[in-house]
Amino acid sequence: VSRSIIRRWKRNLINAPFYKNLLLTKQPFPVITKTEFMHHFDSINTVAITKKKAFEVSLKSEVSRDFSPSINGISVGLSTGTSGNRGIFLTNQREREMWVGMVLERVIGLSLHRRKVAFFLRANNNLYESIKSKLLQFHFFDIRTSITLHFEHLVALQADILVAQPSVILELSKEYKRTHTTPRFSKIISVAEVLEEDQKIYFKNFFNCPIDQVYQCTEGFLAHTCRLGNLHFNEDFLHIEKKYLDSQKKRFHPIITDYLRYTQPVVRYELNDIIHQGAACSCGLKSTVIAKIEGRLDDVFRFTKEHKEVIIYPDFLRRAVVTAAPHAYTYRVSQVSNSLIYFYLETEDESKKQESISLVTNALTELLHDYDLTDIQVTYNHYEHITATKFKRISNDYTSKIQN
Ligand SMILES: [Zn+2]
């Protein structure tokens, strides 16, 4: 990050009461989590907006379905999340334009051809709806409406670029297959959910085009895919510290400082995403490569056995499923209680489903045995995904519920 960017950022940061004294006395900034970030909301933002006011405005707008709530020109965004744990984010017009501009440049890439972008998103995302560009024509599809209903319009549109979350891309692939239509995108950009390697390969083969990924959340635009297909942190405006989670230093939580956020500074903010670092990339970018986003800390399975906590990282559960049932193109494993795991899967070839179910039941049971967990039931259970929500393959529905 260049010095002039940092200087300008500090000149603004002094307007946040939470950081003012620390800056003046040259003390280090504390690492904060979402809980602290929300707790100190009133003194962290630089525009003197209270949390109470911000929540009032955003909740009112959900009821009236006016999806661009603002206070004196400052836009108020409510992040998804369980009710007790929702974050609230403030941005001004300039920050929003910069964000969108950067996403377009880094992800869609510049070209002199006029292109159409089909963008599947939740309608209440006021970040993108203001996009105007001479060369890119955006068409928005509200993912709360059934994909089947959108499909005809999508095909007629003949879009060049598709932007959607993996669970929506999968639904679209089913529609293409069902209707014997050939997709013709020049690029697909995966957003919102984690794109896993097996999904990436499946989509690449099915759609016959590159599949890029954007890693962003309300906390910031964190990473994008480079021309060689690797996911890089945007370290030209983000400072990333790593909090390692295991002694082998394989997994870490990123602690982010975003030098482009002015209205509500994001300073040493610890995300609970679990990241695996990748090897350096030869594309020319020096920034950290993300080998994999394993999930969030609250996706980790946690069992209590003889008063001790046994934890299983999402990756091990994924590997067990994928190895046992390579034909499963979508699946879900969830911890339901201290003694029950549900899983669900779909195979492209329906005739392989029953066999896959029994293989996965065995594989997960074996995995649990490796952890000395011998009295946990593994059961196949149908799962209906609601398109408008984020789909997670590995989900802890038990301890994450207790914590909220
Ligand atoms: Zn690269």
Boltz pocket constraint, residues with backbone or C-beta under 6 A from the ligand:
constraints:
  - pocket:
      binder: B
      contacts: [[A, 226], [A, 227], [A, 228], [A, 229], [A, 230], [A, 232], [A, 281], [A, 282], [A, 283], [A, 284], [A, 285]]
      max_distance: 6.0
